[in-house]
Amino acid sequence: MPEIEEAPGPEESQPSRKRSRSRYPGEVWLKIARLTLRGPILRFAGHLALLSVIALGVWAARLGLDTLPVNAAHPVERSMGTPEPTATTIPVIGLDDLPPYAEGAIIKRGISRTVDVHTVFPTRPRLEVINYVVQQGDNLFGIAEKFGIEPETVLWGNFDVLHDDPHRLRPGQELNIPPVDGTLYVWHEGDGLNGVADFFGVTVQDIIDWPGNNLDPGMDTSNPLIETGKLLMLPGGNREIVTWSAPRIYRSNPAAAKILGPGACGSVYDGPIGIGVFIWPAPLHYLSGYDYSSIHPAIDIAGRTGHSIFASDSGVVVYSGWNDWGYGLVIVLDHGNGWQTLYAHLSQINMVCGQAVFQGNVIGLMGSTGNSSGSHLHFEMMHDQYGKVNPWNFLP
């Protein structure tokens, strides 16, 4: 039979158990370290401990606030012998216990907004017609630009002053300035809204709806009760510009220009034919006044009184003398090839009716006669097929 060993006594077995317990935790920690879990476990344990301390502090603070005696906040008073009040607890105030809202009692927190005392109001459209006194140096286009309207609108609103001629503009004149583009109309006895609207290319409703006219929407349009002399604004209205420039004057019938004034010629003439290539009719080659436009079919060439005026191309004089339409002293040349040139506001005329003229001849001197506010040459070009053309397209 196998030999059975005796179990060790208490004295023998105790040391062996101690060594076994002391080695076991080390072995476990070694395994954990080997698995690289030591760092995360330590951080987790540290965070858990910190959260526990914070939670404990909050709990202790709330517990102390709810049970704090009123006299605990006044130790100085107790030391001076004041009666010690009965210990009471301060109630916790909830949202339902707040006083009612009083306007202006709330203090706004955060970034305060800078107060801007400047208030910007939107620009309101002008409805009324205003008066403008022409100043020295003004011209039709500058006045129109100043008030944000077209030059034609200024002419249409002031026919009794300007007669559709921008050269009639003078300092001191008082002009009507409409609020928008269109035309002004002075009401006459017997007028009808339908007829006025048709003539100026607008509708009756356009006239009635314009607030500045102050018309009754329910009025009888065929016989409206509008005061004679009332100035009406016709927004978008238009009409033909009355032209005061010279019509086409042919060498075969120059007498047709008698309507222009005493400078008209009466006989039939023959002479040089132009080559259709033009030169500048004045020494200076820039403007001093109006440029070419639909209401000014010419260019105003700069210069001084007495500057020579040259024939732009060869031809025959078909008008020589005073013009009653505001052009002052005028010479008109017919070039025999469908072209005509006009030279206005001269201070002196060197050619007579029917005289043959060659390109570059001095036909007169620059001046400021007629409706002119300063010395310059009003130069027009006309062709039988194209009508009045822009001289800039033909001068070198």
Buried (B, 14 or more C-beta within 10 A) or exposed (E): EEEEEEEEEEEEEEEEEEEEEEEEEEEEEEEEEEEEEEEEEEEEEEEEEEEEEEEEEEEEEEEEEEEBBEBEEBEEEEEEEEEEEEEEEEEEEEEEEEEEEEEEEEEEEEEEEEEEEEEEEEEEEBEEBEEBEBEEEBBBBEBBEEBEBBBBBBBBBBBEBBBBBBBBBEEEBEBBBBBBBBBBBEBEEEBBBEEBBEEBBBBBEBBBEBEBBEBEEEBEBEEBEBEEEEBBBBBBBBBEBEBBBBEBBBBEEBEBBEEBBEBBBEEEBEBBBBEEEBEBBBBBEEBBBBEBBEBBBBBBBBBBBEBBBBBBBBBBBBBBBBBEBBBBBBBBBBBBBBBBBBBBBBBBBBBEBBBBBEBEBEBBBBBBBBBBBBBBBBBBBBBEEEEBBBBEEBBE
